[in-house]
Amino acid sequence: MDAFADFLTRIRNGLRIRQREVSAPYARMKYELARVLLEEGFISNFQVEGEGHHKRIIVSLKYDEDGASVIRGIELISRQSRRLHVGADDLPKVIGGLGVAVLTTSRGVMTDRDARRKRVGGEPLCKVW
């Protein structure tokens, strides 16, 4: 099972049932995704609890005044069975630039906008809108 896909599913399911927080086993890539989601304003906060093999990442989901989720959709792009790599000129745009694609690059995990600005390509992990 792909741990990154599981993390996205936990977020998606948490949003569907209007949970305030979702929790998952810690991994560096999950931490970096949560950091990017926080910077882009899709989540309200995240934290890491525990030590060693018992570390967990806890993501606080964000809702607007009407109770609707700030994240309208979150979808995996690159899968274990189908890895994608794109150059700086071929970076995906999500909903005409209204959403973000999260990429892992040689300079770390960043959004498609940051990658375009820095002229780096990489592996698109997921898209969020």
KOLGU-4560 file (N, C-alpha, C; in nm, 3 decimals, padded with zeros to 5 digits):
<recs>
<n_xx: 00.084 n_yy: -00.118 n_zz: 00.000 ca_xx: 00.000 ca_yy: 00.000 ca_zz: 00.000 c_xx: 00.089 c_yy: 00.124 c_zz: 00.000 mol: A seq: 1 type: MET>
<n_xx: 00.048 n_yy: 00.220 n_zz: -00.073 ca_xx: 00.122 ca_yy: 00.345 ca_zz: -00.084 c_xx: 00.085 c_yy: 00.435 c_zz: 00.034 mol: A seq: 2 type: ASP>
<n_xx: 00.181 n_yy: 00.466 n_zz: 00.118 ca_xx: 00.156 ca_yy: 00.545 ca_zz: 00.239 c_xx: 00.114 c_yy: 00.688 c_zz: 00.205 mol: A seq: 3 type: ALA>
<n_xx: 00.167 n_yy: 00.743 n_zz: 00.097 ca_xx: 00.131 ca_yy: 00.879 ca_zz: 00.058 c_xx: -00.014 c_yy: 00.885 c_zz: 00.010 mol: A seq: 4 type: PHE>
<n_xx: -00.056 n_yy: 00.787 n_zz: -00.069 ca_xx: -00.195 ca_yy: 00.780 ca_zz: -00.115 c_xx: -00.289 c_yy: 00.761 c_zz: 00.004 mol: A seq: 5 type: ALA>
<n_xx: -00.245 n_yy: 00.682 n_zz: 00.102 ca_xx: -00.325 ca_yy: 00.661 ca_zz: 00.223 c_xx: -00.343 c_yy: 00.793 c_zz: 00.298 mol: A seq: 6 type: ASP>
<n_xx: -00.239 n_yy: 00.874 n_zz: 00.303 ca_xx: -00.247 ca_yy: 01.003 ca_zz: 00.372 c_xx: -00.348 c_yy: 01.095 c_zz: 00.303 mol: A seq: 7 type: PHE>
<n_xx: -00.346 n_yy: 01.099 n_zz: 00.170 ca_xx: -00.442 ca_yy: 01.180 ca_zz: 00.097 c_xx: -00.584 c_yy: 01.130 c_zz: 00.120 mol: A seq: 8 type: LEU>
<n_xx: -00.602 n_yy: 00.999 n_zz: 00.125 ca_xx: -00.733 ca_yy: 00.941 ca_zz: 00.150 c_xx: -00.782 c_yy: 00.975 c_zz: 00.290 mol: A seq: 9 type: THR>
<n_xx: -00.694 n_yy: 00.975 n_zz: 00.387 ca_xx: -00.732 ca_yy: 01.014 ca_zz: 00.524 c_xx: -00.781 c_yy: 01.158 c_zz: 00.528 mol: A seq: 10 type: ARG>
<n_xx: -00.712 n_yy: 01.246 n_zz: 00.456 ca_xx: -00.754 ca_yy: 01.386 ca_zz: 00.450 c_xx: -00.890 c_yy: 01.396 c_zz: 00.381 mol: A seq: 11 type: ILE>
<n_xx: -00.904 n_yy: 01.331 n_zz: 00.266 ca_xx: -01.030 ca_yy: 01.334 ca_zz: 00.190 c_xx: -01.147 c_yy: 01.281 c_zz: 00.273 mol: A seq: 12 type: ARG>
<n_xx: -01.127 n_yy: 01.169 n_zz: 00.342 ca_xx: -01.233 ca_yy: 01.111 ca_zz: 00.424 c_xx: -01.265 c_yy: 01.199 c_zz: 00.545 mol: A seq: 13 type: ASN>
<n_xx: -01.163 n_yy: 01.259 n_zz: 00.604 ca_xx: -01.185 ca_yy: 01.350 ca_zz: 00.716 c_xx: -01.268 c_yy: 01.470 c_zz: 00.676 mol: A seq: 14 type: GLY>
<n_xx: -01.244 n_yy: 01.520 n_zz: 00.555 ca_xx: -01.322 ca_yy: 01.634 ca_zz: 00.504 c_xx: -01.467 c_yy: 01.594 c_zz: 00.480 mol: A seq: 15 type: LEU>
<n_xx: -01.488 n_yy: 01.474 n_zz: 00.430 ca_xx: -01.625 ca_yy: 01.429 ca_zz: 00.401 c_xx: -01.712 c_yy: 01.421 c_zz: 00.526 mol: A seq: 16 type: ARG>
<n_xx: -01.650 n_yy: 01.377 n_zz: 00.638 ca_xx: -01.729 ca_yy: 01.363 ca_zz: 00.761 c_xx: -01.707 c_yy: 01.481 c_zz: 00.857 mol: A seq: 17 type: ILE>
<n_xx: -01.645 n_yy: 01.587 n_zz: 00.804 ca_xx: -01.628 ca_yy: 01.713 ca_zz: 00.877 c_xx: -01.549 c_yy: 01.699 c_zz: 01.007 mol: A seq: 18 type: ARG>
<n_xx: -01.444 n_yy: 01.616 n_zz: 01.005 ca_xx: -01.358 ca_yy: 01.604 ca_zz: 01.122 c_xx: -01.274 c_yy: 01.730 c_zz: 01.136 mol: A seq: 19 type: GLN>
<n_xx: -01.237 n_yy: 01.761 n_zz: 01.258 ca_xx: -01.149 ca_yy: 01.876 ca_zz: 01.281 c_xx: -01.004 c_yy: 01.841 c_zz: 01.253 mol: A seq: 20 type: ARG>
<n_xx: -00.965 n_yy: 01.717 n_zz: 01.283 ca_xx: -00.827 ca_yy: 01.673 ca_zz: 01.265 c_xx: -00.824 c_yy: 01.533 c_zz: 01.206 mol: A seq: 21 type: GLU>
<n_xx: -00.716 n_yy: 01.504 n_zz: 01.133 ca_xx: -00.689 ca_yy: 01.369 ca_zz: 01.088 c_xx: -00.546 c_yy: 01.336 c_zz: 01.129 mol: A seq: 22 type: VAL>
<n_xx: -00.522 n_yy: 01.208 n_zz: 01.151 ca_xx: -00.393 ca_yy: 01.163 ca_zz: 01.200 c_xx: -00.341 c_yy: 01.051 c_zz: 01.110 mol: A seq: 23 type: SER>
<n_xx: -00.210 n_yy: 01.045 n_zz: 01.094 ca_xx: -00.148 ca_yy: 00.939 ca_zz: 01.013 c_xx: -00.007 c_yy: 00.914 c_zz: 01.066 mol: A seq: 24 type: ALA>
<n_xx: 00.047 n_yy: 00.795 n_zz: 01.040 ca_xx: 00.186 ca_yy: 00.769 ca_zz: 01.078 c_xx: 00.278 c_yy: 00.870 c_zz: 01.008 mol: A seq: 25 type: PRO>
<n_xx: 00.382 n_yy: 00.913 n_zz: 01.078 ca_xx: 00.472 ca_yy: 01.015 ca_zz: 01.028 c_xx: 00.561 c_yy: 00.962 c_zz: 00.916 mol: A seq: 26 type: TYR>
<n_xx: 00.581 n_yy: 01.044 n_zz: 00.817 ca_xx: 00.683 ca_yy: 01.023 ca_zz: 00.714 c_xx: 00.725 c_yy: 01.162 c_zz: 00.666 mol: A seq: 27 type: ALA>
<n_xx: 00.847 n_yy: 01.176 n_zz: 00.626 ca_xx: 00.899 ca_yy: 01.306 ca_zz: 00.586 c_xx: 00.819 c_yy: 01.366 c_zz: 00.471 mol: A seq: 28 type: ARG>
<n_xx: 00.779 n_yy: 01.284 n_zz: 00.373 ca_xx: 00.704 ca_yy: 01.333 ca_zz: 00.258 c_xx: 00.566 c_yy: 01.386 c_zz: 00.301 mol: A seq: 29 type: MET>
<n_xx: 00.504 n_yy: 01.319 n_zz: 00.398 ca_xx: 00.375 ca_yy: 01.365 ca_zz: 00.450 c_xx: 00.393 c_yy: 01.499 c_zz: 00.522 mol: A seq: 30 type: LYS>
<n_xx: 00.501 n_yy: 01.512 n_zz: 00.596 ca_xx: 00.533 ca_yy: 01.637 ca_zz: 00.665 c_xx: 00.548 c_yy: 01.750 c_zz: 00.563 mol: A seq: 31 type: TYR>
<n_xx: 00.621 n_yy: 01.724 n_zz: 00.456 ca_xx: 00.643 ca_yy: 01.827 ca_zz: 00.354 c_xx: 00.513 c_yy: 01.864 c_zz: 00.283 mol: A seq: 32 type: GLU>
<n_xx: 00.426 n_yy: 01.767 n_zz: 00.257 ca_xx: 00.296 ca_yy: 01.798 ca_zz: 00.197 c_xx: 00.214 c_yy: 01.885 c_zz: 00.292 mol: A seq: 33 type: LEU>
<n_xx: 00.212 n_yy: 01.851 n_zz: 00.420 ca_xx: 00.137 ca_yy: 01.930 ca_zz: 00.518 c_xx: 00.193 c_yy: 02.072 c_zz: 00.525 mol: A seq: 34 type: ALA>
<n_xx: 00.324 n_yy: 02.087 n_zz: 00.516 ca_xx: 00.387 ca_yy: 02.220 ca_zz: 00.517 c_xx: 00.340 c_yy: 02.303 c_zz: 00.399 mol: A seq: 35 type: ARG>
<n_xx: 00.337 n_yy: 02.243 n_zz: 00.280 ca_xx: 00.293 ca_yy: 02.314 ca_zz: 00.161 c_xx: 00.144 c_yy: 02.349 c_zz: 00.171 mol: A seq: 36 type: VAL>
<n_xx: 00.062 n_yy: 02.256 n_zz: 00.221 ca_xx: -00.081 ca_yy: 02.283 ca_zz: 00.236 c_xx: -00.105 c_yy: 02.397 c_zz: 00.335 mol: A seq: 37 type: LEU>
<n_xx: -00.025 n_yy: 02.404 n_zz: 00.440 ca_xx: -00.037 ca_yy: 02.514 ca_zz: 00.537 c_xx: 00.003 c_yy: 02.647 c_zz: 00.473 mol: A seq: 38 type: LEU>
<n_xx: 00.113 n_yy: 02.648 n_zz: 00.399 ca_xx: 00.160 ca_yy: 02.770 ca_zz: 00.333 c_xx: 00.057 c_yy: 02.822 c_zz: 00.233 mol: A seq: 39 type: GLU>
<n_xx: -00.013 n_yy: 02.730 n_zz: 00.166 ca_xx: -00.111 ca_yy: 02.769 ca_zz: 00.065 c_xx: -00.248 c_yy: 02.798 c_zz: 00.124 mol: A seq: 40 type: GLU>
<n_xx: -00.265 n_yy: 02.776 n_zz: 00.255 ca_xx: -00.390 ca_yy: 02.810 ca_zz: 00.322 c_xx: -00.499 c_yy: 02.703 c_zz: 00.313 mol: A seq: 41 type: GLY>
<n_xx: -00.462 n_yy: 02.580 n_zz: 00.277 ca_xx: -00.561 ca_yy: 02.472 ca_zz: 00.266 c_xx: -00.591 c_yy: 02.404 c_zz: 00.399 mol: A seq: 42 type: PHE>
<n_xx: -00.499 n_yy: 02.411 n_zz: 00.494 ca_xx: -00.521 ca_yy: 02.355 ca_zz: 00.628 c_xx: -00.491 c_yy: 02.464 c_zz: 00.730 mol: A seq: 43 type: ILE>
<n_xx: -00.543 n_yy: 02.445 n_zz: 00.852 ca_xx: -00.520 ca_yy: 02.549 ca_zz: 00.953 c_xx: -00.391 c_yy: 02.526 c_zz: 01.031 mol: A seq: 44 type: SER>
<n_xx: -00.348 n_yy: 02.401 n_zz: 01.047 ca_xx: -00.224 ca_yy: 02.373 ca_zz: 01.120 c_xx: -00.191 c_yy: 02.225 c_zz: 01.107 mol: A seq: 45 type: ASN>
<n_xx: -00.069 n_yy: 02.188 n_zz: 01.147 ca_xx: -00.032 ca_yy: 02.048 ca_zz: 01.159 c_xx: 00.076 c_yy: 02.038 c_zz: 01.265 mol: A seq: 46 type: PHE>
<n_xx: 00.089 n_yy: 01.920 n_zz: 01.323 ca_xx: 00.192 ca_yy: 01.897 ca_zz: 01.424 c_xx: 00.235 c_yy: 01.752 c_zz: 01.422 mol: A seq: 47 type: GLN>
<n_xx: 00.353 n_yy: 01.727 n_zz: 01.477 ca_xx: 00.407 ca_yy: 01.592 ca_zz: 01.487 c_xx: 00.411 c_yy: 01.556 c_zz: 01.634 mol: A seq: 48 type: VAL>
<n_xx: 00.356 n_yy: 01.440 n_zz: 01.668 ca_xx: 00.355 ca_yy: 01.392 ca_zz: 01.806 c_xx: 00.422 c_yy: 01.256 c_zz: 01.814 mol: A seq: 49 type: GLU>
<n_xx: 00.476 n_yy: 01.226 n_zz: 01.929 ca_xx: 00.539 ca_yy: 01.096 ca_zz: 01.952 c_xx: 00.687 c_yy: 01.098 c_zz: 01.921 mol: A seq: 50 type: GLY>
<n_xx: 00.748 n_yy: 00.980 n_zz: 01.940 ca_xx: 00.892 ca_yy: 00.967 ca_zz: 01.915 c_xx: 00.920 c_yy: 00.836 c_zz: 01.843 mol: A seq: 51 type: GLU>
<n_xx: 01.032 n_yy: 00.834 n_zz: 01.773 ca_xx: 01.077 ca_yy: 00.712 ca_zz: 01.708 c_xx: 00.974 c_yy: 00.656 c_zz: 01.611 mol: A seq: 52 type: GLY>
<n_xx: 00.946 n_yy: 00.526 n_zz: 01.626 ca_xx: 00.852 ca_yy: 00.458 ca_zz: 01.536 c_xx: 00.707 c_yy: 00.491 c_zz: 01.567 mol: A seq: 53 type: HIS>
<n_xx: 00.683 n_yy: 00.563 n_zz: 01.675 ca_xx: 00.546 ca_yy: 00.595 ca_zz: 01.715 c_xx: 00.507 c_yy: 00.738 c_zz: 01.680 mol: A seq: 54 type: HIS>
<n_xx: 00.586 n_yy: 00.804 n_zz: 01.593 ca_xx: 00.554 ca_yy: 00.941 ca_zz: 01.552 c_xx: 00.428 c_yy: 00.942 c_zz: 01.467 mol: A seq: 55 type: LYS>
<n_xx: 00.346 n_yy: 01.046 n_zz: 01.486 ca_xx: 00.225 ca_yy: 01.065 ca_zz: 01.407 c_xx: 00.218 c_yy: 01.211 c_zz: 01.364 mol: A seq: 56 type: ARG>
<n_xx: 00.164 n_yy: 01.233 n_zz: 01.248 ca_xx: 00.141 ca_yy: 01.369 ca_zz: 01.201 c_xx: -00.010 c_yy: 01.395 c_zz: 01.213 mol: A seq: 57 type: ILE>
<n_xx: -00.044 n_yy: 01.506 n_zz: 01.276 ca_xx: -00.184 ca_yy: 01.542 ca_zz: 01.298 c_xx: -00.211 c_yy: 01.670 c_zz: 01.220 mol: A seq: 58 type: ILE>
<n_xx: -00.307 n_yy: 01.663 n_zz: 01.128 ca_xx: -00.341 ca_yy: 01.774 ca_zz: 01.041 c_xx: -00.475 c_yy: 01.831 c_zz: 01.084 mol: A seq: 59 type: VAL>
<n_xx: -00.478 n_yy: 01.963 n_zz: 01.113 ca_xx: -00.603 ca_yy: 02.032 ca_zz: 01.146 c_xx: -00.666 c_yy: 02.083 c_zz: 01.018 mol: A seq: 60 type: SER>
<n_xx: -00.783 n_yy: 02.030 n_zz: 00.984 ca_xx: -00.850 ca_yy: 02.066 ca_zz: 00.860 c_xx: -00.915 c_yy: 02.204 c_zz: 00.873 mol: A seq: 61 type: LEU>
<n_xx: -00.932 n_yy: 02.271 n_zz: 00.762 ca_xx: -00.982 ca_yy: 02.408 ca_zz: 00.761 c_xx: -01.116 c_yy: 02.414 c_zz: 00.689 mol: A seq: 62 type: LYS>
<n_xx: -01.210 n_yy: 02.486 n_zz: 00.749 ca_xx: -01.343 ca_yy: 02.505 ca_zz: 00.692 c_xx: -01.375 c_yy: 02.654 c_zz: 00.689 mol: A seq: 63 type: TYR>
<n_xx: -01.462 n_yy: 02.695 n_zz: 00.595 ca_xx: -01.500 ca_yy: 02.836 ca_zz: 00.589 c_xx: -01.615 c_yy: 02.866 c_zz: 00.686 mol: A seq: 64 type: ASP>
<n_xx: -01.668 n_yy: 02.989 n_zz: 00.682 ca_xx: -01.773 ca_yy: 03.030 ca_zz: 00.775 c_xx: -01.900 c_yy: 02.947 c_zz: 00.762 mol: A seq: 65 type: GLU>
<n_xx: -01.927 n_yy: 02.900 n_zz: 00.641 ca_xx: -02.047 ca_yy: 02.820 ca_zz: 00.616 c_xx: -02.030 c_yy: 02.673 c_zz: 00.650 mol: A seq: 66 type: ASP>
<n_xx: -01.912 n_yy: 02.634 n_zz: 00.694 ca_xx: -01.884 ca_yy: 02.495 ca_zz: 00.728 c_xx: -01.836 c_yy: 02.411 c_zz: 00.611 mol: A seq: 67 type: GLY>
<n_xx: -01.816 n_yy: 02.472 n_zz: 00.494 ca_xx: -01.766 ca_yy: 02.399 ca_zz: 00.378 c_xx: -01.614 c_yy: 02.390 c_zz: 00.386 mol: A seq: 68 type: ALA>
<n_xx: -01.560 n_yy: 02.282 n_zz: 00.337 ca_xx: -01.417 ca_yy: 02.259 ca_zz: 00.340 c_xx: -01.344 c_yy: 02.357 c_zz: 00.248 mol: A seq: 69 type: SER>
<n_xx: -01.229 n_yy: 02.403 n_zz: 00.291 ca_xx: -01.145 ca_yy: 02.488 ca_zz: 00.207 c_xx: -01.089 c_yy: 02.405 c_zz: 00.093 mol: A seq: 70 type: VAL>
<n_xx: -01.058 n_yy: 02.278 n_zz: 00.119 ca_xx: -01.011 ca_yy: 02.186 ca_zz: 00.016 c_xx: -01.134 c_yy: 02.131 c_zz: -00.055 mol: A seq: 71 type: ILE>
<n_xx: -01.148 n_yy: 02.164 n_zz: -00.181 ca_xx: -01.262 ca_yy: 02.113 ca_zz: -00.260 c_xx: -01.229 c_yy: 01.977 c_zz: -00.319 mol: A seq: 72 type: ARG>
<n_xx: -01.103 n_yy: 01.952 n_zz: -00.346 ca_xx: -01.060 ca_yy: 01.824 ca_zz: -00.400 c_xx: -00.912 c_yy: 01.804 c_zz: -00.379 mol: A seq: 73 type: GLY>
<n_xx: -00.873 n_yy: 01.679 n_zz: -00.362 ca_xx: -00.731 ca_yy: 01.644 ca_zz: -00.347 c_xx: -00.713 c_yy: 01.511 c_zz: -00.418 mol: A seq: 74 type: ILE>
<n_xx: -00.617 n_yy: 01.505 n_zz: -00.511 ca_xx: -00.605 ca_yy: 01.389 ca_zz: -00.598 c_xx: -00.459 c_yy: 01.354 c_zz: -00.622 mol: A seq: 75 type: GLU>
<n_xx: -00.429 n_yy: 01.227 n_zz: -00.618 ca_xx: -00.294 ca_yy: 01.176 ca_zz: -00.643 c_xx: -00.264 c_yy: 01.185 c_zz: -00.793 mol: A seq: 76 type: LEU>
<n_xx: -00.146 n_yy: 01.229 n_zz: -00.830 ca_xx: -00.106 ca_yy: 01.235 ca_zz: -00.971 c_xx: -00.010 c_yy: 01.120 c_zz: -01.002 mol: A seq: 77 type: ILE>
<n_xx: 00.105 n_yy: 01.120 n_zz: -00.939 ca_xx: 00.206 ca_yy: 01.018 ca_zz: -00.963 c_xx: 00.183 c_yy: 00.902 c_zz: -00.866 mol: A seq: 78 type: SER>
<n_xx: 00.175 n_yy: 00.782 n_zz: -00.920 ca_xx: 00.148 ca_yy: 00.665 ca_zz: -00.837 c_xx: 00.269 c_yy: 00.573 c_zz: -00.836 mol: A seq: 79 type: ARG>
<n_xx: 00.271 n_yy: 00.478 n_zz: -00.745 ca_xx: 00.382 ca_yy: 00.384 ca_zz: -00.739 c_xx: 00.394 c_yy: 00.306 c_zz: -00.869 mol: A seq: 80 type: GLN>
<n_xx: 00.280 n_yy: 00.272 n_zz: -00.929 ca_xx: 00.282 ca_yy: 00.193 ca_zz: -01.051 c_xx: 00.305 c_yy: 00.278 c_zz: -01.176 mol: A seq: 81 type: SER>
<n_xx: 00.294 n_yy: 00.410 n_zz: -01.163 ca_xx: 00.308 ca_yy: 00.499 ca_zz: -01.278 c_xx: 00.370 c_yy: 00.629 c_zz: -01.233 mol: A seq: 82 type: ARG>
<n_xx: 00.500 n_yy: 00.633 n_zz: -01.230 ca_xx: 00.572 ca_yy: 00.753 ca_zz: -01.190 c_xx: 00.577 c_yy: 00.851 c_zz: -01.306 mol: A seq: 83 type: ARG>
<n_xx: 00.550 n_yy: 00.976 n_zz: -01.279 ca_xx: 00.557 ca_yy: 01.081 ca_zz: -01.379 c_xx: 00.668 c_yy: 01.178 c_zz: -01.343 mol: A seq: 84 type: LEU>
<n_xx: 00.737 n_yy: 01.225 n_zz: -01.443 ca_xx: 00.838 ca_yy: 01.329 ca_zz: -01.423 c_xx: 00.817 c_yy: 01.432 c_zz: -01.532 mol: A seq: 85 type: HIS>
<n_xx: 00.815 n_yy: 01.558 n_zz: -01.493 ca_xx: 00.791 ca_yy: 01.665 ca_zz: -01.590 c_xx: 00.902 c_yy: 01.768 c_zz: -01.581 mol: A seq: 86 type: VAL>
<n_xx: 00.927 n_yy: 01.832 n_zz: -01.693 ca_xx: 01.024 ca_yy: 01.941 ca_zz: -01.697 c_xx: 00.960 c_yy: 02.071 c_zz: -01.652 mol: A seq: 87 type: GLY>
<n_xx: 01.040 n_yy: 02.173 n_zz: -01.639 ca_xx: 00.990 ca_yy: 02.303 ca_zz: -01.591 c_xx: 00.886 c_yy: 02.362 c_zz: -01.686 mol: A seq: 88 type: ALA>
<n_xx: 00.895 n_yy: 02.331 n_zz: -01.815 ca_xx: 00.801 ca_yy: 02.386 ca_zz: -01.912 c_xx: 00.670 c_yy: 02.306 c_zz: -01.918 mol: A seq: 89 type: ASP>
<n_xx: 00.668 n_yy: 02.186 n_zz: -01.862 ca_xx: 00.550 ca_yy: 02.099 ca_zz: -01.872 c_xx: 00.477 c_yy: 02.081 c_zz: -01.739 mol: A seq: 90 type: ASP>
<n_xx: 00.500 n_yy: 02.170 n_zz: -01.645 ca_xx: 00.436 ca_yy: 02.157 ca_zz: -01.514 c_xx: 00.284 c_yy: 02.170 c_zz: -01.527 mol: A seq: 91 type: LEU>
<n_xx: 00.208 n_yy: 02.085 n_zz: -01.455 ca_xx: 00.062 ca_yy: 02.090 ca_zz: -01.467 c_xx: 00.003 c_yy: 02.213 c_zz: -01.399 mol: A seq: 92 type: PRO>
<n_xx: -00.104 n_yy: 02.265 n_zz: -01.460 ca_xx: -00.181 ca_yy: 02.372 ca_zz: -01.397 c_xx: -00.311 c_yy: 02.311 c_zz: -01.349 mol: A seq: 93 type: LYS>
<n_xx: -00.351 n_yy: 02.342 n_zz: -01.229 ca_xx: -00.472 ca_yy: 02.286 ca_zz: -01.170 c_xx: -00.583 c_yy: 02.390 c_zz: -01.179 mol: A seq: 94 type: VAL>
<n_xx: -00.689 n_yy: 02.357 n_zz: -01.246 ca_xx: -00.806 ca_yy: 02.443 ca_zz: -01.265 c_xx: -00.762 c_yy: 02.583 c_zz: -01.309 mol: A seq: 95 type: ILE>
<n_xx: -00.681 n_yy: 02.587 n_zz: -01.412 ca_xx: -00.636 ca_yy: 02.714 ca_zz: -01.467 c_xx: -00.555 c_yy: 02.800 c_zz: -01.372 mol: A seq: 96 type: GLY>
<n_xx: -00.491 n_yy: 02.738 n_zz: -01.275 ca_xx: -00.409 ca_yy: 02.812 ca_zz: -01.179 c_xx: -00.479 c_yy: 02.842 c_zz: -01.048 mol: A seq: 97 type: GLY>
<n_xx: -00.606 n_yy: 02.802 n_zz: -01.033 ca_xx: -00.677 ca_yy: 02.826 ca_zz: -00.907 c_xx: -00.638 c_yy: 02.726 c_zz: -00.800 mol: A seq: 98 type: LEU>
<n_xx: -00.600 n_yy: 02.607 n_zz: -00.839 ca_xx: -00.552 ca_yy: 02.506 ca_zz: -00.745 c_xx: -00.400 c_yy: 02.498 c_zz: -00.753 mol: A seq: 99 type: GLY>
<n_xx: -00.343 n_yy: 02.404 n_zz: -00.680 ca_xx: -00.198 ca_yy: 02.387 ca_zz: -00.683 c_xx: -00.164 c_yy: 02.241 c_zz: -00.706 mol: A seq: 100 type: VAL>
<n_xx: -00.055 n_yy: 02.220 n_zz: -00.776 ca_xx: 00.004 ca_yy: 02.087 ca_zz: -00.788 c_xx: 00.124 c_yy: 02.086 c_zz: -00.695 mol: A seq: 101 type: ALA>
<n_xx: 00.140 n_yy: 01.980 n_zz: -00.617 ca_xx: 00.253 ca_yy: 01.968 ca_zz: -00.525 c_xx: 00.354 c_yy: 01.875 c_zz: -00.591 mol: A seq: 102 type: VAL>
<n_xx: 00.479 n_yy: 01.921 n_zz: -00.601 ca_xx: 00.583 ca_yy: 01.845 ca_zz: -00.668 c_xx: 00.700 c_yy: 01.820 c_zz: -00.574 mol: A seq: 103 type: LEU>
<n_xx: 00.767 n_yy: 01.709 n_zz: -00.600 ca_xx: 00.895 ca_yy: 01.688 ca_zz: -00.534 c_xx: 01.002 c_yy: 01.713 c_zz: -00.639 mol: A seq: 104 type: THR>
<n_xx: 01.096 n_yy: 01.800 n_zz: -00.606 ca_xx: 01.200 ca_yy: 01.841 ca_zz: -00.700 c_xx: 01.337 c_yy: 01.820 c_zz: -00.636 mol: A seq: 105 type: THR>
<n_xx: 01.439 n_yy: 01.851 n_zz: -00.712 ca_xx: 01.574 ca_yy: 01.843 ca_zz: -00.657 c_xx: 01.597 c_yy: 01.949 c_zz: -00.550 mol: A seq: 106 type: SER>
<n_xx: 01.510 n_yy: 02.049 n_zz: -00.545 ca_xx: 01.520 ca_yy: 02.155 ca_zz: -00.444 c_xx: 01.416 c_yy: 02.142 c_zz: -00.334 mol: A seq: 107 type: ARG>
<n_xx: 01.353 n_yy: 02.025 n_zz: -00.323 ca_xx: 01.257 ca_yy: 02.000 ca_zz: -00.217 c_xx: 01.114 c_yy: 01.995 c_zz: -00.268 mol: A seq: 108 type: GLY>
<n_xx: 01.020 n_yy: 01.982 n_zz: -00.176 ca_xx: 00.878 ca_yy: 01.976 ca_zz: -00.211 c_xx: 00.825 c_yy: 02.119 c_zz: -00.223 mol: A seq: 109 type: VAL>
<n_xx: 00.756 n_yy: 02.147 n_zz: -00.335 ca_xx: 00.706 ca_yy: 02.282 ca_zz: -00.359 c_xx: 00.584 c_yy: 02.277 c_zz: -00.449 mol: A seq: 110 type: MET>
<n_xx: 00.519 n_yy: 02.391 n_zz: -00.464 ca_xx: 00.403 ca_yy: 02.401 ca_zz: -00.552 c_xx: 00.449 c_yy: 02.419 c_zz: -00.696 mol: A seq: 111 type: THR>
<n_xx: 00.355 n_yy: 02.401 n_zz: -00.788 ca_xx: 00.387 ca_yy: 02.419 ca_zz: -00.929 c_xx: 00.428 c_yy: 02.564 c_zz: -00.959 mol: A seq: 112 type: ASP>
<n_xx: 00.367 n_yy: 02.660 n_zz: -00.889 ca_xx: 00.403 ca_yy: 02.801 ca_zz: -00.910 c_xx: 00.548 c_yy: 02.828 c_zz: -00.870 mol: A seq: 113 type: ARG>
<n_xx: 00.589 n_yy: 02.773 n_zz: -00.754 ca_xx: 00.727 ca_yy: 02.792 ca_zz: -00.709 c_xx: 00.825 c_yy: 02.724 c_zz: -00.804 mol: A seq: 114 type: ASP>
<n_xx: 00.788 n_yy: 02.605 n_zz: -00.852 ca_xx: 00.876 ca_yy: 02.532 ca_zz: -00.945 c_xx: 00.891 c_yy: 02.608 c_zz: -01.076 mol: A seq: 115 type: ALA>
<n_xx: 00.782 n_yy: 02.667 n_zz: -01.125 ca_xx: 00.790 ca_yy: 02.747 ca_zz: -01.247 c_xx: 00.881 c_yy: 02.868 c_zz: -01.227 mol: A seq: 116 type: ARG>
<n_xx: 00.866 n_yy: 02.934 n_zz: -01.112 ca_xx: 00.947 ca_yy: 03.052 ca_zz: -01.082 c_xx: 01.095 c_yy: 03.015 c_zz: -01.072 mol: A seq: 117 type: ARG>
<n_xx: 01.125 n_yy: 02.899 n_zz: -01.014 ca_xx: 01.264 ca_yy: 02.857 ca_zz: -00.997 c_xx: 01.317 c_yy: 02.778 c_zz: -01.117 mol: A seq: 118 type: LYS>
<n_xx: 01.227 n_yy: 02.754 n_zz: -01.216 ca_xx: 01.264 ca_yy: 02.683 ca_zz: -01.339 c_xx: 01.318 c_yy: 02.542 c_zz: -01.310 mol: A seq: 119 type: ARG>
<n_xx: 01.247 n_yy: 02.467 n_zz: -01.226 ca_xx: 01.285 ca_yy: 02.328 ca_zz: -01.198 c_xx: 01.166 c_yy: 02.237 c_zz: -01.228 mol: A seq: 120 type: VAL>
<n_xx: 01.195 n_yy: 02.118 n_zz: -01.273 ca_xx: 01.094 ca_yy: 02.016 ca_zz: -01.295 c_xx: 01.099 c_yy: 01.917 c_zz: -01.181 mol: A seq: 121 type: GLY>
<n_xx: 01.018 n_yy: 01.813 n_zz: -01.191 ca_xx: 01.019 ca_yy: 01.712 ca_zz: -01.086 c_xx: 00.904 c_yy: 01.615 c_zz: -01.102 mol: A seq: 122 type: GLY>
<n_xx: 00.871 n_yy: 01.550 n_zz: -00.994 ca_xx: 00.763 ca_yy: 01.451 ca_zz: -00.993 c_xx: 00.639 c_yy: 01.513 c_zz: -00.929 mol: A seq: 123 type: GLU>
<n_xx: 00.531 n_yy: 01.532 n_zz: -01.004 ca_xx: 00.408 ca_yy: 01.585 ca_zz: -00.944 c_xx: 00.343 c_yy: 01.480 c_zz: -00.856 mol: A seq: 124 type: PRO>
<n_xx: 00.326 n_yy: 01.511 n_zz: -00.728 ca_xx: 00.271 ca_yy: 01.415 ca_zz: -00.633 c_xx: 00.119 c_yy: 01.418 c_zz: -00.631 mol: A seq: 125 type: LEU>
<n_xx: 00.062 n_yy: 01.537 n_zz: -00.615 ca_xx: -00.083 ca_yy: 01.548 ca_zz: -00.606 c_xx: -00.127 c_yy: 01.686 c_zz: -00.648 mol: A seq: 126 type: CYS>
<n_xx: -00.258 n_yy: 01.700 n_zz: -00.670 ca_xx: -00.314 ca_yy: 01.831 ca_zz: -00.698 c_xx: -00.424 c_yy: 01.858 c_zz: -00.598 mol: A seq: 127 type: LYS>
<n_xx: -00.433 n_yy: 01.985 n_zz: -00.558 ca_xx: -00.528 ca_yy: 02.028 ca_zz: -00.456 c_xx: -00.601 c_yy: 02.152 c_zz: -00.507 mol: A seq: 128 type: VAL>
<n_xx: -00.730 n_yy: 02.154 n_zz: -00.491 ca_xx: -00.808 ca_yy: 02.271 ca_zz: -00.529 c_xx: -00.921 c_yy: 02.294 c_zz: -00.433 mol: A seq: 129 type: TRP>
</recs>
